[in-house]
Amino acid sequence: MTSSPFETTRPDQIAYLDRLAASEVARAYKQRMLDLLDVRAGQTVLDLGCGPGTDLDTLAEAATTTGSVIGVDRDPAMVDAARARTADNPVVDVRLGDLHDLALPDRAADRARTDRVLQHVDDPLQALGEVRRVLRPGGRLVMGEPDWETLTIDHPDRELTRAYTRHLADEVVRNAAIGRQLARLATQCGFAVPTVVPVTSVFRDARAADRILGLERTTRRAVAAGYFDEEQADRWLAHLAHGPFLATVTCYLVVAEA
């Protein structure tokens, strides 16, 4: 495979999440998620899969000092980072936990959110059932999840694009089509689903896209898995690096009401 201007090693996970949160793409859809969540003063809010605490202070500001925000993550490193970042915020409580078995009583929360989390869990339906259990009647869950089968990257050889997207959806992301499935799964768990908002991210700069999508890293994995051969991978990456670039992927924001 020829040399490439793209990243070849995976960044630290916390650094990657911080990078993503700071991107224009993420800032736009996160604000829409916050608007849909409609947090009121005094409410209890769950940030499920809170990562390094990126959104905890924002949620706490919405809940005010009369409310509370509980961040839950299964990764001890993420929990440590989130606790350090919110140590001076008495509204926030960060806990180590599993979305499949939340250590919370029934009807304990008014609002809950998941942001690009359900694409990675073992059983999205079980996780949604747990959220349904811990929300009070009239409570609201807002989910933001990509549908990786909608990923489109312009290239003169469309078959290479299809192979890349197929590899990503089949081999890289556990629940790659979760975005389109959210409304159905939430309904199965007893939620009403009044709102589904598709948000399509558009990338015009290859290097900016690579910082989010990991273009070369994923291509190398596709070669190892047999989706590309070396010559095809070279051709694919060369055009992405030097030709006009366009990539899009759709994320679904879904409101579910208990």
Contacts in CASP RR format, 6 or more apart in sequence:
PFRMAT RR
TARGET T0000
AUTHOR 0000-0000-0000
METHOD contacts of the structure
MODEL  1
MTSSPFETTRPDQIAYLDRLAASEVARAYKQRMLDLLDVRAGQTVLDLGC
GPGTDLDTLAEAATTTGSVIGVDRDPAMVDAARARTADNPVVDVRLGDLH
DLALPDRAADRARTDRVLQHVDDPLQALGEVRRVLRPGGRLVMGEPDWET
LTIDHPDRELTRAYTRHLADEVVRNAAIGRQLARLATQCGFAVPTVVPVT
SVFRDARAADRILGLERTTRRAVAAGYFDEEQADRWLAHLAHGPFLATVT
CYLVVAEA
1 220 0 8 1.000
1 223 0 8 1.000
1 230 0 8 1.000
1 233 0 8 1.000
1 234 0 8 1.000
1 237 0 8 1.000
2 234 0 8 1.000
2 237 0 8 1.000
2 238 0 8 1.000
4 216 0 8 1.000
4 237 0 8 1.000
4 238 0 8 1.000
4 241 0 8 1.000
5 206 0 8 1.000
5 207 0 8 1.000
5 241 0 8 1.000
6 206 0 8 1.000
6 207 0 8 1.000
6 210 0 8 1.000
6 214 0 8 1.000
6 215 0 8 1.000
6 216 0 8 1.000
6 217 0 8 1.000
6 237 0 8 1.000
6 240 0 8 1.000
6 241 0 8 1.000
7 210 0 8 1.000
7 211 0 8 1.000
7 214 0 8 1.000
7 216 0 8 1.000
7 217 0 8 1.000
8 216 0 8 1.000
8 217 0 8 1.000
8 220 0 8 1.000
9 217 0 8 1.000
10 16 0 8 1.000
10 217 0 8 1.000
11 19 0 8 1.000
13 75 0 8 1.000
13 77 0 8 1.000
13 78 0 8 1.000
14 51 0 8 1.000
14 52 0 8 1.000
14 77 0 8 1.000
14 78 0 8 1.000
14 81 0 8 1.000
17 51 0 8 1.000
17 52 0 8 1.000
17 54 0 8 1.000
18 52 0 8 1.000
18 54 0 8 1.000
19 211 0 8 1.000
19 212 0 8 1.000
20 26 0 8 1.000
20 212 0 8 1.000
21 27 0 8 1.000
21 30 0 8 1.000
21 54 0 8 1.000
21 55 0 8 1.000
23 208 0 8 1.000
23 211 0 8 1.000
23 212 0 8 1.000
25 201 0 8 1.000
25 203 0 8 1.000
25 212 0 8 1.000
28 199 0 8 1.000
29 144 0 8 1.000
29 199 0 8 1.000
29 201 0 8 1.000
29 251 0 8 1.000
29 253 0 8 1.000
30 55 0 8 1.000
30 115 0 8 1.000
32 197 0 8 1.000
32 199 0 8 1.000
32 253 0 8 1.000
33 113 0 8 1.000
33 115 0 8 1.000
33 142 0 8 1.000
33 144 0 8 1.000
33 253 0 8 1.000
34 58 0 8 1.000
34 59 0 8 1.000
34 62 0 8 1.000
36 142 0 8 1.000
36 195 0 8 1.000
36 197 0 8 1.000
36 253 0 8 1.000
36 255 0 8 1.000
37 45 0 8 1.000
37 62 0 8 1.000
37 111 0 8 1.000
37 113 0 8 1.000
37 140 0 8 1.000
37 142 0 8 1.000
38 111 0 8 1.000
38 140 0 8 1.000
39 45 0 8 1.000
39 59 0 8 1.000
39 62 0 8 1.000
39 63 0 8 1.000
39 111 0 8 1.000
40 62 0 8 1.000
40 63 0 8 1.000
40 110 0 8 1.000
41 62 0 8 1.000
41 63 0 8 1.000
41 64 0 8 1.000
41 66 0 8 1.000
41 67 0 8 1.000
42 63 0 8 1.000
42 64 0 8 1.000
42 66 0 8 1.000
42 67 0 8 1.000
42 68 0 8 1.000
43 63 0 8 1.000
43 67 0 8 1.000
43 110 0 8 1.000
43 111 0 8 1.000
44 63 0 8 1.000
44 67 0 8 1.000
44 68 0 8 1.000
44 69 0 8 1.000
44 70 0 8 1.000
44 108 0 8 1.000
44 109 0 8 1.000
44 110 0 8 1.000
44 111 0 8 1.000
45 59 0 8 1.000
45 62 0 8 1.000
45 63 0 8 1.000
45 67 0 8 1.000
45 68 0 8 1.000
45 69 0 8 1.000
45 70 0 8 1.000
45 109 0 8 1.000
45 110 0 8 1.000
45 111 0 8 1.000
45 112 0 8 1.000
45 113 0 8 1.000
46 69 0 8 1.000
46 70 0 8 1.000
46 71 0 8 1.000
46 72 0 8 1.000
46 104 0 8 1.000
46 109 0 8 1.000
46 111 0 8 1.000
46 112 0 8 1.000
46 113 0 8 1.000
46 131 0 8 1.000
46 134 0 8 1.000
47 53 0 8 1.000
47 55 0 8 1.000
47 56 0 8 1.000
47 59 0 8 1.000
47 69 0 8 1.000
47 70 0 8 1.000
47 71 0 8 1.000
47 72 0 8 1.000
47 112 0 8 1.000
47 113 0 8 1.000
47 115 0 8 1.000
48 71 0 8 1.000
48 72 0 8 1.000
48 99 0 8 1.000
48 102 0 8 1.000
48 112 0 8 1.000
48 113 0 8 1.000
48 114 0 8 1.000
48 117 0 8 1.000
48 127 0 8 1.000
48 131 0 8 1.000
49 71 0 8 1.000
49 72 0 8 1.000
49 73 0 8 1.000
49 74 0 8 1.000
49 78 0 8 1.000
49 99 0 8 1.000
49 114 0 8 1.000
49 115 0 8 1.000
49 117 0 8 1.000
50 56 0 8 1.000
50 71 0 8 1.000
50 72 0 8 1.000
50 73 0 8 1.000
50 78 0 8 1.000
50 82 0 8 1.000
50 94 0 8 1.000
51 73 0 8 1.000
51 75 0 8 1.000
51 78 0 8 1.000
51 79 0 8 1.000
51 81 0 8 1.000
51 82 0 8 1.000
52 78 0 8 1.000
52 81 0 8 1.000
52 82 0 8 1.000
52 85 0 8 1.000
53 71 0 8 1.000
53 78 0 8 1.000
53 81 0 8 1.000
53 82 0 8 1.000
53 85 0 8 1.000
53 86 0 8 1.000
53 94 0 8 1.000
55 113 0 8 1.000
55 115 0 8 1.000
56 69 0 8 1.000
56 71 0 8 1.000
56 82 0 8 1.000
56 85 0 8 1.000
56 86 0 8 1.000
56 89 0 8 1.000
56 92 0 8 1.000
56 94 0 8 1.000
57 85 0 8 1.000
57 86 0 8 1.000
57 89 0 8 1.000
57 92 0 8 1.000
59 69 0 8 1.000
59 113 0 8 1.000
60 69 0 8 1.000
60 86 0 8 1.000
60 89 0 8 1.000
60 91 0 8 1.000
60 92 0 8 1.000
63 69 0 8 1.000
63 91 0 8 1.000
64 91 0 8 1.000
65 90 0 8 1.000
65 91 0 8 1.000
67 91 0 8 1.000
68 91 0 8 1.000
68 92 0 8 1.000
68 93 0 8 1.000
69 91 0 8 1.000
69 92 0 8 1.000
69 93 0 8 1.000
70 92 0 8 1.000
70 93 0 8 1.000
70 94 0 8 1.000
70 95 0 8 1.000
70 104 0 8 1.000
70 109 0 8 1.000
71 82 0 8 1.000
71 92 0 8 1.000
71 93 0 8 1.000
71 94 0 8 1.000
71 95 0 8 1.000
72 94 0 8 1.000
72 95 0 8 1.000
72 96 0 8 1.000
72 97 0 8 1.000
72 99 0 8 1.000
72 102 0 8 1.000
73 79 0 8 1.000
73 82 0 8 1.000
73 94 0 8 1.000
73 96 0 8 1.000
73 97 0 8 1.000
74 96 0 8 1.000
74 97 0 8 1.000
74 98 0 8 1.000
74 99 0 8 1.000
76 96 0 8 1.000
79 94 0 8 1.000
79 95 0 8 1.000
79 96 0 8 1.000
82 94 0 8 1.000
83 94 0 8 1.000
86 92 0 8 1.000
86 94 0 8 1.000
95 103 0 8 1.000
97 103 0 8 1.000
99 114 0 8 1.000
99 117 0 8 1.000
99 121 0 8 1.000
99 127 0 8 1.000
99 130 0 8 1.000
99 131 0 8 1.000
100 121 0 8 1.000
100 122 0 8 1.000
100 123 0 8 1.000
100 126 0 8 1.000
100 127 0 8 1.000
100 130 0 8 1.000
101 130 0 8 1.000
102 130 0 8 1.000
102 131 0 8 1.000
102 133 0 8 1.000
102 134 0 8 1.000
104 134 0 8 1.000
105 134 0 8 1.000
106 133 0 8 1.000
106 134 0 8 1.000
107 134 0 8 1.000
107 135 0 8 1.000
107 136 0 8 1.000
107 137 0 8 1.000
108 134 0 8 1.000
108 136 0 8 1.000
109 134 0 8 1.000
109 135 0 8 1.000
109 136 0 8 1.000
109 139 0 8 1.000
110 135 0 8 1.000
110 136 0 8 1.000
110 139 0 8 1.000
110 140 0 8 1.000
111 139 0 8 1.000
111 140 0 8 1.000
111 141 0 8 1.000
111 142 0 8 1.000
112 131 0 8 1.000
112 134 0 8 1.000
112 135 0 8 1.000
112 140 0 8 1.000
112 141 0 8 1.000
112 142 0 8 1.000
113 141 0 8 1.000
113 142 0 8 1.000
113 143 0 8 1.000
114 127 0 8 1.000
114 131 0 8 1.000
114 141 0 8 1.000
114 142 0 8 1.000
114 143 0 8 1.000
114 144 0 8 1.000
114 145 0 8 1.000
115 143 0 8 1.000
115 144 0 8 1.000
116 144 0 8 1.000
116 145 0 8 1.000
116 146 0 8 1.000
116 251 0 8 1.000
117 145 0 8 1.000
118 124 0 8 1.000
118 127 0 8 1.000
118 128 0 8 1.000
118 143 0 8 1.000
118 145 0 8 1.000
118 175 0 8 1.000
118 178 0 8 1.000
118 182 0 8 1.000
119 145 0 8 1.000
119 146 0 8 1.000
119 148 0 8 1.000
119 173 0 8 1.000
119 174 0 8 1.000
119 175 0 8 1.000
119 176 0 8 1.000
119 178 0 8 1.000
119 179 0 8 1.000
120 173 0 8 1.000
120 174 0 8 1.000
120 175 0 8 1.000
121 127 0 8 1.000
121 174 0 8 1.000
121 175 0 8 1.000
122 174 0 8 1.000
124 175 0 8 1.000
124 178 0 8 1.000
124 181 0 8 1.000
124 185 0 8 1.000
125 185 0 8 1.000
125 188 0 8 1.000
125 189 0 8 1.000
128 141 0 8 1.000
128 185 0 8 1.000
128 186 0 8 1.000
128 188 0 8 1.000
128 189 0 8 1.000
128 191 0 8 1.000
128 256 0 8 1.000
129 189 0 8 1.000
131 141 0 8 1.000
131 189 0 8 1.000
132 141 0 8 1.000
132 189 0 8 1.000
132 190 0 8 1.000
132 191 0 8 1.000
132 258 0 8 1.000
135 141 0 8 1.000
135 258 0 8 1.000
136 258 0 8 1.000
137 258 0 8 1.000
138 257 0 8 1.000
138 258 0 8 1.000
139 257 0 8 1.000
139 258 0 8 1.000
140 255 0 8 1.000
140 256 0 8 1.000
140 257 0 8 1.000
140 258 0 8 1.000
141 186 0 8 1.000
141 191 0 8 1.000
141 255 0 8 1.000
141 256 0 8 1.000
141 257 0 8 1.000
141 258 0 8 1.000
142 253 0 8 1.000
142 254 0 8 1.000
142 255 0 8 1.000
142 256 0 8 1.000
143 182 0 8 1.000
143 186 0 8 1.000
143 252 0 8 1.000
143 253 0 8 1.000
143 254 0 8 1.000
143 256 0 8 1.000
144 179 0 8 1.000
144 182 0 8 1.000
144 251 0 8 1.000
144 252 0 8 1.000
144 253 0 8 1.000
144 254 0 8 1.000
145 178 0 8 1.000
145 179 0 8 1.000
145 182 0 8 1.000
145 251 0 8 1.000
145 252 0 8 1.000
145 254 0 8 1.000
146 178 0 8 1.000
146 179 0 8 1.000
146 249 0 8 1.000
146 250 0 8 1.000
146 251 0 8 1.000
146 252 0 8 1.000
147 176 0 8 1.000
147 177 0 8 1.000
147 178 0 8 1.000
147 179 0 8 1.000
147 180 0 8 1.000
147 249 0 8 1.000
147 250 0 8 1.000
147 251 0 8 1.000
147 252 0 8 1.000
148 165 0 8 1.000
148 168 0 8 1.000
148 169 0 8 1.000
148 172 0 8 1.000
148 173 0 8 1.000
148 176 0 8 1.000
148 177 0 8 1.000
148 249 0 8 1.000
149 165 0 8 1.000
149 169 0 8 1.000
149 176 0 8 1.000
149 177 0 8 1.000
150 200 0 8 1.000
150 248 0 8 1.000
150 249 0 8 1.000
150 250 0 8 1.000
151 164 0 8 1.000
151 165 0 8 1.000
151 168 0 8 1.000
151 169 0 8 1.000
151 213 0 8 1.000
151 247 0 8 1.000
151 248 0 8 1.000
151 249 0 8 1.000
152 161 0 8 1.000
152 165 0 8 1.000
152 247 0 8 1.000
152 248 0 8 1.000
152 249 0 8 1.000
153 161 0 8 1.000
153 164 0 8 1.000
153 165 0 8 1.000
153 240 0 8 1.000
153 246 0 8 1.000
153 247 0 8 1.000
154 161 0 8 1.000
154 244 0 8 1.000
154 245 0 8 1.000
154 246 0 8 1.000
154 247 0 8 1.000
155 161 0 8 1.000
155 236 0 8 1.000
155 239 0 8 1.000
155 240 0 8 1.000
156 239 0 8 1.000
157 232 0 8 1.000
157 235 0 8 1.000
157 236 0 8 1.000
160 228 0 8 1.000
160 232 0 8 1.000
160 235 0 8 1.000
160 236 0 8 1.000
163 222 0 8 1.000
163 227 0 8 1.000
163 228 0 8 1.000
163 232 0 8 1.000
164 218 0 8 1.000
164 219 0 8 1.000
164 222 0 8 1.000
164 227 0 8 1.000
164 228 0 8 1.000
164 236 0 8 1.000
166 227 0 8 1.000
167 218 0 8 1.000
167 221 0 8 1.000
167 222 0 8 1.000
167 225 0 8 1.000
167 227 0 8 1.000
167 228 0 8 1.000
168 176 0 8 1.000
168 218 0 8 1.000
169 176 0 8 1.000
169 177 0 8 1.000
170 176 0 8 1.000
171 221 0 8 1.000
171 222 0 8 1.000
171 225 0 8 1.000
171 227 0 8 1.000
172 218 0 8 1.000
172 221 0 8 1.000
175 181 0 8 1.000
179 251 0 8 1.000
179 252 0 8 1.000
179 254 0 8 1.000
180 252 0 8 1.000
182 196 0 8 1.000
182 252 0 8 1.000
182 254 0 8 1.000
182 256 0 8 1.000
183 193 0 8 1.000
183 196 0 8 1.000
183 254 0 8 1.000
186 193 0 8 1.000
186 254 0 8 1.000
186 256 0 8 1.000
187 193 0 8 1.000
190 258 0 8 1.000
191 256 0 8 1.000
191 257 0 8 1.000
191 258 0 8 1.000
192 256 0 8 1.000
192 257 0 8 1.000
193 254 0 8 1.000
193 255 0 8 1.000
193 256 0 8 1.000
193 257 0 8 1.000
194 255 0 8 1.000
194 257 0 8 1.000
195 253 0 8 1.000
195 254 0 8 1.000
195 255 0 8 1.000
196 252 0 8 1.000
196 253 0 8 1.000
196 254 0 8 1.000
196 255 0 8 1.000
197 252 0 8 1.000
197 253 0 8 1.000
197 254 0 8 1.000
198 250 0 8 1.000
198 251 0 8 1.000
198 252 0 8 1.000
198 253 0 8 1.000
199 250 0 8 1.000
199 251 0 8 1.000
199 252 0 8 1.000
199 253 0 8 1.000
200 248 0 8 1.000
200 249 0 8 1.000
200 250 0 8 1.000
200 251 0 8 1.000
201 248 0 8 1.000
201 249 0 8 1.000
201 250 0 8 1.000
201 251 0 8 1.000
202 246 0 8 1.000
202 247 0 8 1.000
202 248 0 8 1.000
203 209 0 8 1.000
203 212 0 8 1.000
203 213 0 8 1.000
203 245 0 8 1.000
203 246 0 8 1.000
203 247 0 8 1.000
203 248 0 8 1.000
204 245 0 8 1.000
204 246 0 8 1.000
205 245 0 8 1.000
206 215 0 8 1.000
206 240 0 8 1.000
206 241 0 8 1.000
206 243 0 8 1.000
206 245 0 8 1.000
209 215 0 8 1.000
209 245 0 8 1.000
209 247 0 8 1.000
210 216 0 8 1.000
213 247 0 8 1.000
215 237 0 8 1.000
215 240 0 8 1.000
216 237 0 8 1.000
219 228 0 8 1.000
219 233 0 8 1.000
219 236 0 8 1.000
219 237 0 8 1.000
220 233 0 8 1.000
222 228 0 8 1.000
222 233 0 8 1.000
223 229 0 8 1.000
223 230 0 8 1.000
223 233 0 8 1.000
228 236 0 8 1.000
END
